[in-house]
Amino acid sequence: MSKAMSYYDWDLSFRRSISDYTQEEKEKVNILGISDNDFKDFLKKWKKNNL
């Protein structure tokens, strides 16, 4: 994964469905320069590898 991201920062997000993200979290993703689809793909891969 080329985008640096702290797993800790998103720990609570992993416990919720993607549709439940708060506006603040969505803005944080945008600030990081990661599109919604890229982030969803990242979550799927992270969950598959870490749960």
Phi, psi and omega in degrees: 000124186277335181276127178286130180209135178277124177299324181299318181303327186254010185306312181294326180296324180296335183276353180244162174287155183300328182290346181267005179301141176284162178301321180299319179293319178298320179295323178298318178299316180295321179298323180288351178080026180249125180289160180305315182294320177298320181292320177298317177298318178300315180298316180300314180294318181297314180298317181299322184273343190235355180250000000 
